[in-house]
Amino acid sequence: MATKSDSKTTTDHNKIKQWVEDRKGKPSVVESTTGSSKGGGLLRINFPGYAEDNLKDISWEEFFRIFDENSLEFLYQEETKDGGESRFFKFVSKD
């Protein structure tokens, strides 16, 4: 039986945006990768209190353009095993 601590995948833009915003995150890219030839940079979520200073916040429109162009899925977890809010996610290839 599936639980909220099980990982799920989605490509639904609204679901991804809601998950991120519920956790006060912002769409971003790794700044040093924005000039790369493929896809506009490495996607990240910028959460408050996490010191990753090489991130550049981007618009949701740009975020989802990169997401779709790179054929990605969003792997995420709603809750930790102890019932707390989870920030676990990663971007995985659909292939």
PDB file of N, CA, C and O in Angstrom:
ATOM      1  N   MET A   1       0.833  -1.195   0.000  1.00  0.00           N
ATOM      2  CA  MET A   1       0.000   0.000   0.000  1.00  0.00           C
ATOM      3  C   MET A   1       0.873   1.252   0.000  1.00  0.00           C
ATOM      4  O   MET A   1       1.805   1.360   0.797  1.00  0.00           O
ATOM      5  N   ALA A   2       0.578   2.184  -0.879  1.00  0.00           N
ATOM      6  CA  ALA A   2       1.367   3.414  -0.998  1.00  0.00           C
ATOM      7  C   ALA A   2       1.106   4.346   0.189  1.00  0.00           C
ATOM      8  O   ALA A   2      -0.013   4.448   0.690  1.00  0.00           O
ATOM      9  N   THR A   3       2.168   5.015   0.616  1.00  0.00           N
ATOM     10  CA  THR A   3       2.046   6.002   1.680  1.00  0.00           C
ATOM     11  C   THR A   3       2.575   7.336   1.185  1.00  0.00           C
ATOM     12  O   THR A   3       3.192   7.409   0.122  1.00  0.00           O
ATOM     13  N   LYS A   4       2.334   8.395   1.955  1.00  0.00           N
ATOM     14  CA  LYS A   4       2.812   9.716   1.560  1.00  0.00           C
ATOM     15  C   LYS A   4       4.331   9.820   1.595  1.00  0.00           C
ATOM     16  O   LYS A   4       4.896  10.757   1.032  1.00  0.00           O
ATOM     17  N   SER A   5       5.003   8.867   2.249  1.00  0.00           N
ATOM     18  CA  SER A   5       6.462   8.892   2.275  1.00  0.00           C
ATOM     19  C   SER A   5       7.069   8.171   1.069  1.00  0.00           C
ATOM     20  O   SER A   5       8.282   8.221   0.865  1.00  0.00           O
ATOM     21  N   ASP A   6       6.232   7.499   0.270  1.00  0.00           N
ATOM     22  CA  ASP A   6       6.723   6.870  -0.951  1.00  0.00           C
ATOM     23  C   ASP A   6       7.039   7.947  -1.988  1.00  0.00           C
ATOM     24  O   ASP A   6       6.332   8.950  -2.085  1.00  0.00           O
ATOM     25  N   SER A   7       8.098   7.734  -2.757  1.00  0.00           N
ATOM     26  CA  SER A   7       8.438   8.670  -3.832  1.00  0.00           C
ATOM     27  C   SER A   7       7.484   8.500  -4.994  1.00  0.00           C
ATOM     28  O   SER A   7       7.029   7.393  -5.283  1.00  0.00           O
ATOM     29  N   LYS A   8       7.179   9.617  -5.666  1.00  0.00           N
ATOM     30  CA  LYS A   8       6.296   9.626  -6.821  1.00  0.00           C
ATOM     31  C   LYS A   8       6.985  10.407  -7.924  1.00  0.00           C
ATOM     32  O   LYS A   8       7.912  11.172  -7.658  1.00  0.00           O
ATOM     33  N   THR A   9       6.544  10.222  -9.154  1.00  0.00           N
ATOM     34  CA  THR A   9       7.032  11.051 -10.250  1.00  0.00           C
ATOM     35  C   THR A   9       5.859  11.722 -10.939  1.00  0.00           C
ATOM     36  O   THR A   9       4.748  11.193 -10.971  1.00  0.00           O
ATOM     37  N   THR A  10       6.130  12.909 -11.494  1.00  0.00           N
ATOM     38  CA  THR A  10       5.115  13.627 -12.251  1.00  0.00           C
ATOM     39  C   THR A  10       5.793  14.526 -13.279  1.00  0.00           C
ATOM     40  O   THR A  10       6.956  14.905 -13.137  1.00  0.00           O
ATOM     41  N   THR A  11       5.029  14.852 -14.313  1.00  0.00           N
ATOM     42  CA  THR A  11       5.441  15.879 -15.269  1.00  0.00           C
ATOM     43  C   THR A  11       4.425  17.028 -15.254  1.00  0.00           C
ATOM     44  O   THR A  11       4.537  17.971 -16.038  1.00  0.00           O
ATOM     45  N   ASP A  12       3.441  16.943 -14.365  1.00  0.00           N
ATOM     46  CA  ASP A  12       2.369  17.934 -14.263  1.00  0.00           C
ATOM     47  C   ASP A  12       2.915  19.245 -13.698  1.00  0.00           C
ATOM     48  O   ASP A  12       3.317  19.305 -12.536  1.00  0.00           O
ATOM     49  N   HIS A  13       2.929  20.289 -14.521  1.00  0.00           N
ATOM     50  CA  HIS A  13       3.488  21.577 -14.115  1.00  0.00           C
ATOM     51  C   HIS A  13       2.810  22.143 -12.875  1.00  0.00           C
ATOM     52  O   HIS A  13       3.484  22.653 -11.980  1.00  0.00           O
ATOM     53  N   ASN A  14       1.494  22.058 -12.812  1.00  0.00           N
ATOM     54  CA  ASN A  14       0.770  22.604 -11.657  1.00  0.00           C
ATOM     55  C   ASN A  14       1.110  21.870 -10.365  1.00  0.00           C
ATOM     56  O   ASN A  14       1.257  22.489  -9.311  1.00  0.00           O
ATOM     57  N   LYS A  15       1.232  20.556 -10.452  1.00  0.00           N
ATOM     58  CA  LYS A  15       1.560  19.749  -9.274  1.00  0.00           C
ATOM     59  C   LYS A  15       2.973  20.074  -8.782  1.00  0.00           C
ATOM     60  O   LYS A  15       3.203  20.198  -7.579  1.00  0.00           O
ATOM     61  N   ILE A  16       3.912  20.210  -9.715  1.00  0.00           N
ATOM     62  CA  ILE A  16       5.296  20.540  -9.355  1.00  0.00           C
ATOM     63  C   ILE A  16       5.356  21.916  -8.701  1.00  0.00           C
ATOM     64  O   ILE A  16       5.962  22.082  -7.643  1.00  0.00           O
ATOM     65  N   LYS A  17       4.727  22.896  -9.332  1.00  0.00           N
ATOM     66  CA  LYS A  17       4.735  24.265  -8.803  1.00  0.00           C
ATOM     67  C   LYS A  17       4.118  24.309  -7.409  1.00  0.00           C
ATOM     68  O   LYS A  17       4.651  24.974  -6.521  1.00  0.00           O
ATOM     69  N   GLN A  18       3.008  23.613  -7.207  1.00  0.00           N
ATOM     70  CA  GLN A  18       2.343  23.584  -5.901  1.00  0.00           C
ATOM     71  C   GLN A  18       3.245  22.965  -4.836  1.00  0.00           C
ATOM     72  O   GLN A  18       3.358  23.498  -3.732  1.00  0.00           O
ATOM     73  N   TRP A  19       3.886  21.843  -5.162  1.00  0.00           N
ATOM     74  CA  TRP A  19       4.787  21.159  -4.221  1.00  0.00           C
ATOM     75  C   TRP A  19       5.920  22.092  -3.806  1.00  0.00           C
ATOM     76  O   TRP A  19       6.236  22.210  -2.622  1.00  0.00           O
ATOM     77  N   VAL A  20       6.524  22.749  -4.784  1.00  0.00           N
ATOM     78  CA  VAL A  20       7.650  23.653  -4.512  1.00  0.00           C
ATOM     79  C   VAL A  20       7.197  24.850  -3.677  1.00  0.00           C
ATOM     80  O   VAL A  20       7.839  25.183  -2.681  1.00  0.00           O
ATOM     81  N   GLU A  21       6.116  25.491  -4.064  1.00  0.00           N
ATOM     82  CA  GLU A  21       5.650  26.690  -3.357  1.00  0.00           C
ATOM     83  C   GLU A  21       5.142  26.368  -1.960  1.00  0.00           C
ATOM     84  O   GLU A  21       5.269  27.196  -1.059  1.00  0.00           O
ATOM     85  N   ASP A  22       4.570  25.184  -1.758  1.00  0.00           N
ATOM     86  CA  ASP A  22       4.147  24.776  -0.413  1.00  0.00           C
ATOM     87  C   ASP A  22       5.333  24.713   0.539  1.00  0.00           C
ATOM     88  O   ASP A  22       5.176  24.849   1.752  1.00  0.00           O
ATOM     89  N   ARG A  23       6.529  24.505  -0.026  1.00  0.00           N
ATOM     90  CA  ARG A  23       7.754  24.395   0.776  1.00  0.00           C
ATOM     91  C   ARG A  23       8.612  25.657   0.691  1.00  0.00           C
ATOM     92  O   ARG A  23       9.782  25.645   1.075  1.00  0.00           O
ATOM     93  N   LYS A  24       8.022  26.747   0.185  1.00  0.00           N
ATOM     94  CA  LYS A  24       8.672  28.064   0.072  1.00  0.00           C
ATOM     95  C   LYS A  24       9.874  28.067  -0.874  1.00  0.00           C
ATOM     96  O   LYS A  24      10.762  28.912  -0.757  1.00  0.00           O
ATOM     97  N   GLY A  25       9.896  27.119  -1.808  1.00  0.00           N
ATOM     98  CA  GLY A  25      10.989  27.050  -2.773  1.00  0.00           C
ATOM     99  C   GLY A  25      10.736  27.934  -3.978  1.00  0.00           C
ATOM    100  O   GLY A  25       9.616  28.383  -4.224  1.00  0.00           O
ATOM    101  N   LYS A  26      11.819  28.175  -4.732  1.00  0.00           N
ATOM    102  CA  LYS A  26      11.744  28.968  -5.960  1.00  0.00           C
ATOM    103  C   LYS A  26      12.472  28.213  -7.066  1.00  0.00           C
ATOM    104  O   LYS A  26      13.482  27.554  -6.819  1.00  0.00           O
ATOM    105  N   PRO A  27      11.948  28.314  -8.293  1.00  0.00           N
ATOM    106  CA  PRO A  27      12.634  27.667  -9.412  1.00  0.00           C
ATOM    107  C   PRO A  27      13.970  28.357  -9.665  1.00  0.00           C
ATOM    108  O   PRO A  27      14.069  29.582  -9.584  1.00  0.00           O
ATOM    109  N   SER A  28      14.994  27.565  -9.970  1.00  0.00           N
ATOM    110  CA  SER A  28      16.313  28.149 -10.206  1.00  0.00           C
ATOM    111  C   SER A  28      17.150  27.227 -11.084  1.00  0.00           C
ATOM    112  O   SER A  28      16.777  26.089 -11.370  1.00  0.00           O
ATOM    113  N   VAL A  29      18.289  27.759 -11.498  1.00  0.00           N
ATOM    114  CA  VAL A  29      19.282  26.985 -12.246  1.00  0.00           C
ATOM    115  C   VAL A  29      20.634  27.201 -11.599  1.00  0.00           C
ATOM    116  O   VAL A  29      20.849  28.192 -10.901  1.00  0.00           O
ATOM    117  N   VAL A  30      21.545  26.267 -11.835  1.00  0.00           N
ATOM    118  CA  VAL A  30      22.929  26.438 -11.404  1.00  0.00           C
ATOM    119  C   VAL A  30      23.538  27.465 -12.346  1.00  0.00           C
ATOM    120  O   VAL A  30      23.629  27.234 -13.552  1.00  0.00           O
ATOM    121  N   GLU A  31      23.955  28.599 -11.794  1.00  0.00           N
ATOM    122  CA  GLU A  31      24.363  29.739 -12.612  1.00  0.00           C
ATOM    123  C   GLU A  31      25.483  29.407 -13.594  1.00  0.00           C
ATOM    124  O   GLU A  31      25.477  29.905 -14.720  1.00  0.00           O
ATOM    125  N   SER A  32      26.430  28.587 -13.195  1.00  0.00           N
ATOM    126  CA  SER A  32      27.564  28.272 -14.069  1.00  0.00           C
ATOM    127  C   SER A  32      27.174  27.411 -15.262  1.00  0.00           C
ATOM    128  O   SER A  32      27.994  27.194 -16.154  1.00  0.00           O
ATOM    129  N   THR A  33      25.925  26.910 -15.296  1.00  0.00           N
ATOM    130  CA  THR A  33      25.500  26.036 -16.397  1.00  0.00           C
ATOM    131  C   THR A  33      24.555  26.741 -17.370  1.00  0.00           C
ATOM    132  O   THR A  33      24.106  26.124 -18.336  1.00  0.00           O
ATOM    133  N   THR A  34      24.244  28.008 -17.139  1.00  0.00           N
ATOM    134  CA  THR A  34      23.244  28.678 -17.975  1.00  0.00           C
ATOM    135  C   THR A  34      23.724  28.956 -19.389  1.00  0.00           C
ATOM    136  O   THR A  34      22.901  29.187 -20.275  1.00  0.00           O
ATOM    137  N   GLY A  35      25.022  28.941 -19.626  1.00  0.00           N
ATOM    138  CA  GLY A  35      25.527  29.163 -20.972  1.00  0.00           C
ATOM    139  C   GLY A  35      25.737  27.882 -21.750  1.00  0.00           C
ATOM    140  O   GLY A  35      26.237  27.912 -22.874  1.00  0.00           O
ATOM    141  N   SER A  36      25.358  26.754 -21.163  1.00  0.00           N
ATOM    142  CA  SER A  36      25.581  25.473 -21.838  1.00  0.00           C
ATOM    143  C   SER A  36      24.711  25.378 -23.085  1.00  0.00           C
ATOM    144  O   SER A  36      23.666  26.023 -23.176  1.00  0.00           O
ATOM    145  N   SER A  37      25.145  24.580 -24.030  1.00  0.00           N
ATOM    146  CA  SER A  37      24.451  24.500 -25.309  1.00  0.00           C
ATOM    147  C   SER A  37      23.114  23.777 -25.208  1.00  0.00           C
ATOM    148  O   SER A  37      22.222  24.021 -26.021  1.00  0.00           O
ATOM    149  N   LYS A  38      22.957  22.902 -24.238  1.00  0.00           N
ATOM    150  CA  LYS A  38      21.714  22.126 -24.159  1.00  0.00           C
ATOM    151  C   LYS A  38      20.830  22.582 -23.013  1.00  0.00           C
ATOM    152  O   LYS A  38      21.217  22.496 -21.847  1.00  0.00           O
ATOM    153  N   GLY A  39      19.655  23.060 -23.343  1.00  0.00           N
ATOM    154  CA  GLY A  39      18.578  23.147 -22.396  1.00  0.00           C
ATOM    155  C   GLY A  39      18.536  24.264 -21.376  1.00  0.00           C
ATOM    156  O   GLY A  39      17.587  24.298 -20.593  1.00  0.00           O
ATOM    157  N   GLY A  40      19.479  25.172 -21.322  1.00  0.00           N
ATOM    158  CA  GLY A  40      19.333  26.339 -20.472  1.00  0.00           C
ATOM    159  C   GLY A  40      19.881  26.229 -19.067  1.00  0.00           C
ATOM    160  O   GLY A  40      19.729  27.176 -18.296  1.00  0.00           O
ATOM    161  N   GLY A  41      20.502  25.145 -18.693  1.00  0.00           N
ATOM    162  CA  GLY A  41      21.104  25.042 -17.367  1.00  0.00           C
ATOM    163  C   GLY A  41      20.544  23.899 -16.554  1.00  0.00           C
ATOM    164  O   GLY A  41      19.507  23.323 -16.884  1.00  0.00           O
ATOM    165  N   LEU A  42      21.258  23.577 -15.474  1.00  0.00           N
ATOM    166  CA  LEU A  42      20.814  22.511 -14.567  1.00  0.00           C
ATOM    167  C   LEU A  42      19.748  23.052 -13.624  1.00  0.00           C
ATOM    168  O   LEU A  42      19.985  24.021 -12.903  1.00  0.00           O
ATOM    169  N   LEU A  43      18.591  22.436 -13.631  1.00  0.00           N
ATOM    170  CA  LEU A  43      17.486  22.886 -12.789  1.00  0.00           C
ATOM    171  C   LEU A  43      17.720  22.536 -11.331  1.00  0.00           C
ATOM    172  O   LEU A  43      18.281  21.490 -11.003  1.00  0.00           O
ATOM    173  N   ARG A  44      17.279  23.428 -10.472  1.00  0.00           N
ATOM    174  CA  ARG A  44      17.309  23.225  -9.024  1.00  0.00           C
ATOM    175  C   ARG A  44      16.074  23.905  -8.438  1.00  0.00           C
ATOM    176  O   ARG A  44      15.390  24.674  -9.113  1.00  0.00           O
ATOM    177  N   ILE A  45      15.807  23.606  -7.172  1.00  0.00           N
ATOM    178  CA  ILE A  45      14.807  24.337  -6.394  1.00  0.00           C
ATOM    179  C   ILE A  45      15.584  25.042  -5.293  1.00  0.00           C
ATOM    180  O   ILE A  45      16.353  24.414  -4.566  1.00  0.00           O
ATOM    181  N   ASN A  46      15.383  26.335  -5.176  1.00  0.00           N
ATOM    182  CA  ASN A  46      16.080  27.134  -4.184  1.00  0.00           C
ATOM    183  C   ASN A  46      15.189  27.267  -2.943  1.00  0.00           C
ATOM    184  O   ASN A  46      14.232  28.042  -2.935  1.00  0.00           O
ATOM    185  N   PHE A  47      15.516  26.506  -1.906  1.00  0.00           N
ATOM    186  CA  PHE A  47      14.762  26.557  -0.652  1.00  0.00           C
ATOM    187  C   PHE A  47      15.421  27.528   0.312  1.00  0.00           C
ATOM    188  O   PHE A  47      16.649  27.588   0.376  1.00  0.00           O
ATOM    189  N   PRO A  48      14.632  28.294   1.069  1.00  0.00           N
ATOM    190  CA  PRO A  48      15.223  29.202   2.053  1.00  0.00           C
ATOM    191  C   PRO A  48      16.003  28.429   3.115  1.00  0.00           C
ATOM    192  O   PRO A  48      15.569  27.372   3.572  1.00  0.00           O
ATOM    193  N   GLY A  49      17.153  28.967   3.498  1.00  0.00           N
ATOM    194  CA  GLY A  49      17.956  28.336   4.533  1.00  0.00           C
ATOM    195  C   GLY A  49      18.967  27.334   4.025  1.00  0.00           C
ATOM    196  O   GLY A  49      19.768  26.813   4.801  1.00  0.00           O
ATOM    197  N   TYR A  50      18.943  27.054   2.728  1.00  0.00           N
ATOM    198  CA  TYR A  50      19.934  26.163   2.135  1.00  0.00           C
ATOM    199  C   TYR A  50      20.953  27.025   1.395  1.00  0.00           C
ATOM    200  O   TYR A  50      20.605  27.734   0.451  1.00  0.00           O
ATOM    201  N   ALA A  51      22.197  26.962   1.821  1.00  0.00           N
ATOM    202  CA  ALA A  51      23.229  27.848   1.286  1.00  0.00           C
ATOM    203  C   ALA A  51      23.861  27.267   0.028  1.00  0.00           C
ATOM    204  O   ALA A  51      24.958  26.709   0.072  1.00  0.00           O
ATOM    205  N   GLU A  52      23.171  27.400  -1.074  1.00  0.00           N
ATOM    206  CA  GLU A  52      23.753  27.039  -2.364  1.00  0.00           C
ATOM    207  C   GLU A  52      23.837  28.347  -3.137  1.00  0.00           C
ATOM    208  O   GLU A  52      22.889  28.739  -3.817  1.00  0.00           O
ATOM    209  N   ASP A  53      24.995  29.025  -3.025  1.00  0.00           N
ATOM    210  CA  ASP A  53      25.106  30.390  -3.523  1.00  0.00           C
ATOM    211  C   ASP A  53      25.333  30.507  -5.018  1.00  0.00           C
ATOM    212  O   ASP A  53      25.420  31.621  -5.534  1.00  0.00           O
ATOM    213  N   ASN A  54      25.432  29.396  -5.731  1.00  0.00           N
ATOM    214  CA  ASN A  54      25.615  29.486  -7.177  1.00  0.00           C
ATOM    215  C   ASN A  54      24.299  29.293  -7.929  1.00  0.00           C
ATOM    216  O   ASN A  54      24.303  28.966  -9.115  1.00  0.00           O
ATOM    217  N   LEU A  55      23.172  29.495  -7.237  1.00  0.00           N
ATOM    218  CA  LEU A  55      21.868  29.359  -7.879  1.00  0.00           C
ATOM    219  C   LEU A  55      21.354  30.712  -8.355  1.00  0.00           C
ATOM    220  O   LEU A  55      21.570  31.741  -7.716  1.00  0.00           O
ATOM    221  N   LYS A  56      20.672  30.682  -9.490  1.00  0.00           N
ATOM    222  CA  LYS A  56      20.041  31.874 -10.047  1.00  0.00           C
ATOM    223  C   LYS A  56      18.550  31.587 -10.152  1.00  0.00           C
ATOM    224  O   LYS A  56      18.140  30.651 -10.839  1.00  0.00           O
ATOM    225  N   ASP A  57      17.737  32.393  -9.468  1.00  0.00           N
ATOM    226  CA  ASP A  57      16.285  32.222  -9.559  1.00  0.00           C
ATOM    227  C   ASP A  57      15.823  32.543 -10.977  1.00  0.00           C
ATOM    228  O   ASP A  57      16.317  33.476 -11.609  1.00  0.00           O
ATOM    229  N   ILE A  58      14.869  31.756 -11.463  1.00  0.00           N
ATOM    230  CA  ILE A  58      14.294  31.961 -12.790  1.00  0.00           C
ATOM    231  C   ILE A  58      12.776  31.932 -12.677  1.00  0.00           C
ATOM    232  O   ILE A  58      12.227  31.560 -11.640  1.00  0.00           O
ATOM    233  N   SER A  59      12.109  32.327 -13.748  1.00  0.00           N
ATOM    234  CA  SER A  59      10.640  32.301 -13.761  1.00  0.00           C
ATOM    235  C   SER A  59      10.155  30.864 -13.915  1.00  0.00           C
ATOM    236  O   SER A  59      10.884  29.990 -14.384  1.00  0.00           O
ATOM    237  N   TRP A  60       8.909  30.642 -13.509  1.00  0.00           N
ATOM    238  CA  TRP A  60       8.316  29.323 -13.715  1.00  0.00           C
ATOM    239  C   TRP A  60       8.253  29.001 -15.204  1.00  0.00           C
ATOM    240  O   TRP A  60       8.439  27.850 -15.599  1.00  0.00           O
ATOM    241  N   GLU A  61       7.992  30.014 -16.034  1.00  0.00           N
ATOM    242  CA  GLU A  61       7.927  29.798 -17.482  1.00  0.00           C
ATOM    243  C   GLU A  61       9.255  29.255 -18.007  1.00  0.00           C
ATOM    244  O   GLU A  61       9.268  28.287 -18.767  1.00  0.00           O
ATOM    245  N   GLU A  62      10.372  29.870 -17.606  1.00  0.00           N
ATOM    246  CA  GLU A  62      11.687  29.398 -18.037  1.00  0.00           C
ATOM    247  C   GLU A  62      11.991  28.019 -17.453  1.00  0.00           C
ATOM    248  O   GLU A  62      12.530  27.151 -18.140  1.00  0.00           O
ATOM    249  N   PHE A  63      11.647  27.826 -16.196  1.00  0.00           N
ATOM    250  CA  PHE A  63      11.860  26.545 -15.527  1.00  0.00           C
ATOM    251  C   PHE A  63      11.194  25.409 -16.308  1.00  0.00           C
ATOM    252  O   PHE A  63      11.827  24.394 -16.600  1.00  0.00           O
ATOM    253  N   PHE A  64       9.916  25.587 -16.641  1.00  0.00           N
ATOM    254  CA  PHE A  64       9.188  24.518 -17.327  1.00  0.00           C
ATOM    255  C   PHE A  64       9.609  24.367 -18.781  1.00  0.00           C
ATOM    256  O   PHE A  64       9.471  23.283 -19.348  1.00  0.00           O
ATOM    257  N   ARG A  65      10.121  25.432 -19.399  1.00  0.00           N
ATOM    258  CA  ARG A  65      10.676  25.307 -20.751  1.00  0.00           C
ATOM    259  C   ARG A  65      11.883  24.365 -20.711  1.00  0.00           C
ATOM    260  O   ARG A  65      11.983  23.448 -21.527  1.00  0.00           O
ATOM    261  N   ILE A  66      12.791  24.589 -19.769  1.00  0.00           N
ATOM    262  CA  ILE A  66      13.975  23.743 -19.618  1.00  0.00           C
ATOM    263  C   ILE A  66      13.559  22.317 -19.255  1.00  0.00           C
ATOM    264  O   ILE A  66      14.077  21.349 -19.812  1.00  0.00           O
ATOM    265  N   PHE A  67      12.624  22.200 -18.322  1.00  0.00           N
ATOM    266  CA  PHE A  67      12.110  20.903 -17.863  1.00  0.00           C
ATOM    267  C   PHE A  67      11.581  20.084 -19.044  1.00  0.00           C
ATOM    268  O   PHE A  67      11.931  18.915 -19.204  1.00  0.00           O
ATOM    269  N   ASP A  68      10.741  20.706 -19.861  1.00  0.00           N
ATOM    270  CA  ASP A  68      10.124  20.004 -20.986  1.00  0.00           C
ATOM    271  C   ASP A  68      11.134  19.714 -22.096  1.00  0.00           C
ATOM    272  O   ASP A  68      11.125  18.623 -22.666  1.00  0.00           O
ATOM    273  N   GLU A  69      12.004  20.680 -22.410  1.00  0.00           N
ATOM    274  CA  GLU A  69      12.989  20.496 -23.478  1.00  0.00           C
ATOM    275  C   GLU A  69      13.958  19.356 -23.173  1.00  0.00           C
ATOM    276  O   GLU A  69      14.484  18.721 -24.087  1.00  0.00           O
ATOM    277  N   ASN A  70      14.193  19.099 -21.893  1.00  0.00           N
ATOM    278  CA  ASN A  70      15.116  18.045 -21.489  1.00  0.00           C
ATOM    279  C   ASN A  70      14.416  16.734 -21.152  1.00  0.00           C
ATOM    280  O   ASN A  70      15.047  15.803 -20.651  1.00  0.00           O
ATOM    281  N   SER A  71      13.101  16.656 -21.427  1.00  0.00           N
ATOM    282  CA  SER A  71      12.304  15.436 -21.191  1.00  0.00           C
ATOM    283  C   SER A  71      12.505  14.897 -19.777  1.00  0.00           C
ATOM    284  O   SER A  71      12.881  13.741 -19.582  1.00  0.00           O
ATOM    285  N   LEU A  72      12.245  15.761 -18.798  1.00  0.00           N
ATOM    286  CA  LEU A  72      12.443  15.386 -17.404  1.00  0.00           C
ATOM    287  C   LEU A  72      11.140  15.018 -16.721  1.00  0.00           C
ATOM    288  O   LEU A  72      10.054  15.402 -17.155  1.00  0.00           O
ATOM    289  N   GLU A  73      11.276  14.271 -15.652  1.00  0.00           N
ATOM    290  CA  GLU A  73      10.197  14.010 -14.708  1.00  0.00           C
ATOM    291  C   GLU A  73      10.660  14.514 -13.350  1.00  0.00           C
ATOM    292  O   GLU A  73      11.858  14.582 -13.075  1.00  0.00           O
ATOM    293  N   PHE A  74       9.700  14.864 -12.509  1.00  0.00           N
ATOM    294  CA  PHE A  74       9.974  15.353 -11.156  1.00  0.00           C
ATOM    295  C   PHE A  74       9.700  14.203 -10.194  1.00  0.00           C
ATOM    296  O   PHE A  74       8.556  13.776 -10.037  1.00  0.00           O
ATOM    297  N   LEU A  75      10.758  13.702  -9.549  1.00  0.00           N
ATOM    298  CA  LEU A  75      10.656  12.651  -8.536  1.00  0.00           C
ATOM    299  C   LEU A  75      10.607  13.354  -7.183  1.00  0.00           C
ATOM    300  O   LEU A  75      11.491  14.152  -6.870  1.00  0.00           O
ATOM    301  N   TYR A  76       9.587  13.068  -6.381  1.00  0.00           N
ATOM    302  CA  TYR A  76       9.413  13.804  -5.129  1.00  0.00           C
ATOM    303  C   TYR A  76       8.759  12.944  -4.062  1.00  0.00           C
ATOM    304  O   TYR A  76       8.254  11.853  -4.326  1.00  0.00           O
ATOM    305  N   GLN A  77       8.787  13.475  -2.848  1.00  0.00           N
ATOM    306  CA  GLN A  77       8.187  12.810  -1.688  1.00  0.00           C
ATOM    307  C   GLN A  77       7.343  13.848  -0.951  1.00  0.00           C
ATOM    308  O   GLN A  77       7.808  14.962  -0.711  1.00  0.00           O
ATOM    309  N   GLU A  78       6.122  13.500  -0.595  1.00  0.00           N
ATOM    310  CA  GLU A  78       5.233  14.408   0.140  1.00  0.00           C
ATOM    311  C   GLU A  78       5.672  14.572   1.599  1.00  0.00           C
ATOM    312  O   GLU A  78       5.769  15.687   2.112  1.00  0.00           O
ATOM    313  N   GLU A  79       5.936  13.436   2.252  1.00  0.00           N
ATOM    314  CA  GLU A  79       6.263  13.442   3.684  1.00  0.00           C
ATOM    315  C   GLU A  79       7.444  12.529   3.957  1.00  0.00           C
ATOM    316  O   GLU A  79       7.706  11.581   3.217  1.00  0.00           O
ATOM    317  N   THR A  80       8.156  12.837   5.043  1.00  0.00           N
ATOM    318  CA  THR A  80       9.192  11.929   5.517  1.00  0.00           C
ATOM    319  C   THR A  80       8.507  10.742   6.188  1.00  0.00           C
ATOM    320  O   THR A  80       7.303  10.782   6.440  1.00  0.00           O
ATOM    321  N   LYS A  81       9.256   9.700   6.474  1.00  0.00           N
ATOM    322  CA  LYS A  81       8.665   8.504   7.108  1.00  0.00           C
ATOM    323  C   LYS A  81       8.022   8.819   8.452  1.00  0.00           C
ATOM    324  O   LYS A  81       7.064   8.159   8.856  1.00  0.00           O
ATOM    325  N   ASP A  82       8.557   9.844   9.156  1.00  0.00           N
ATOM    326  CA  ASP A  82       7.976  10.193  10.462  1.00  0.00           C
ATOM    327  C   ASP A  82       6.817  11.195  10.344  1.00  0.00           C
ATOM    328  O   ASP A  82       6.338  11.705  11.356  1.00  0.00           O
ATOM    329  N   GLY A  83       6.366  11.479   9.116  1.00  0.00           N
ATOM    330  CA  GLY A  83       5.197  12.328   8.912  1.00  0.00           C
ATOM    331  C   GLY A  83       5.500  13.802   8.723  1.00  0.00           C
ATOM    332  O   GLY A  83       4.577  14.599   8.553  1.00  0.00           O
ATOM    333  N   GLY A  84       6.770  14.187   8.747  1.00  0.00           N
ATOM    334  CA  GLY A  84       7.132  15.593   8.521  1.00  0.00           C
ATOM    335  C   GLY A  84       7.107  15.936   7.040  1.00  0.00           C
ATOM    336  O   GLY A  84       7.102  15.049   6.187  1.00  0.00           O
ATOM    337  N   GLU A  85       7.090  17.227   6.745  1.00  0.00           N
ATOM    338  CA  GLU A  85       7.099  17.678   5.362  1.00  0.00           C
ATOM    339  C   GLU A  85       8.448  17.370   4.721  1.00  0.00           C
ATOM    340  O   GLU A  85       9.495  17.730   5.259  1.00  0.00           O
ATOM    341  N   SER A  86       8.416  16.712   3.589  1.00  0.00           N
ATOM    342  CA  SER A  86       9.653  16.331   2.907  1.00  0.00           C
ATOM    343  C   SER A  86      10.006  17.353   1.832  1.00  0.00           C
ATOM    344  O   SER A  86       9.132  17.893   1.154  1.00  0.00           O
ATOM    345  N   ARG A  87      11.299  17.606   1.693  1.00  0.00           N
ATOM    346  CA  ARG A  87      11.804  18.425   0.590  1.00  0.00           C
ATOM    347  C   ARG A  87      12.608  17.572  -0.381  1.00  0.00           C
ATOM    348  O   ARG A  87      13.335  18.095  -1.225  1.00  0.00           O
ATOM    349  N   PHE A  88      12.473  16.251  -0.257  1.00  0.00           N
ATOM    350  CA  PHE A  88      13.212  15.367  -1.154  1.00  0.00           C
ATOM    351  C   PHE A  88      12.637  15.453  -2.561  1.00  0.00           C
ATOM    352  O   PHE A  88      11.435  15.291  -2.774  1.00  0.00           O
ATOM    353  N   PHE A  89      13.524  15.712  -3.515  1.00  0.00           N
ATOM    354  CA  PHE A  89      13.137  15.706  -4.929  1.00  0.00           C
ATOM    355  C   PHE A  89      14.391  15.497  -5.766  1.00  0.00           C
ATOM    356  O   PHE A  89      15.512  15.678  -5.290  1.00  0.00           O
ATOM    357  N   LYS A  90      14.182  15.118  -7.007  1.00  0.00           N
ATOM    358  CA  LYS A  90      15.238  15.183  -8.003  1.00  0.00           C
ATOM    359  C   LYS A  90      14.606  15.129  -9.378  1.00  0.00           C
ATOM    360  O   LYS A  90      13.466  14.696  -9.551  1.00  0.00           O
ATOM    361  N   PHE A  91      15.373  15.577 -10.340  1.00  0.00           N
ATOM    362  CA  PHE A  91      14.914  15.564 -11.728  1.00  0.00           C
ATOM    363  C   PHE A  91      15.505  14.327 -12.391  1.00  0.00           C
ATOM    364  O   PHE A  91      16.709  14.081 -12.319  1.00  0.00           O
ATOM    365  N   VAL A  92      14.640  13.555 -13.036  1.00  0.00           N
ATOM    366  CA  VAL A  92      15.076  12.327 -13.690  1.00  0.00           C
ATOM    367  C   VAL A  92      14.620  12.361 -15.145  1.00  0.00           C
ATOM    368  O   VAL A  92      13.613  12.984 -15.483  1.00  0.00           O
ATOM    369  N   SER A  93      15.374  11.683 -15.991  1.00  0.00           N
ATOM    370  CA  SER A  93      15.051  11.609 -17.409  1.00  0.00           C
ATOM    371  C   SER A  93      13.872  10.668 -17.617  1.00  0.00           C
ATOM    372  O   SER A  93      13.773   9.632 -16.959  1.00  0.00           O
ATOM    373  N   LYS A  94      12.981  11.029 -18.533  1.00  0.00           N
ATOM    374  CA  LYS A  94      11.853  10.147 -18.863  1.00  0.00           C
ATOM    375  C   LYS A  94      12.320   8.888 -19.567  1.00  0.00           C
ATOM    376  O   LYS A  94      11.621   7.875 -19.550  1.00  0.00           O
ATOM    377  N   ASP A  95      13.482   8.936 -20.179  1.00  0.00           N
ATOM    378  CA  ASP A  95      13.994   7.803 -20.963  1.00  0.00           C
ATOM    379  C   ASP A  95      14.438   6.648 -20.112  1.00  0.00           C
ATOM    380  O   ASP A  95      14.889   5.631 -20.638  1.00  0.00           O
TER     381      ASP A  95
END
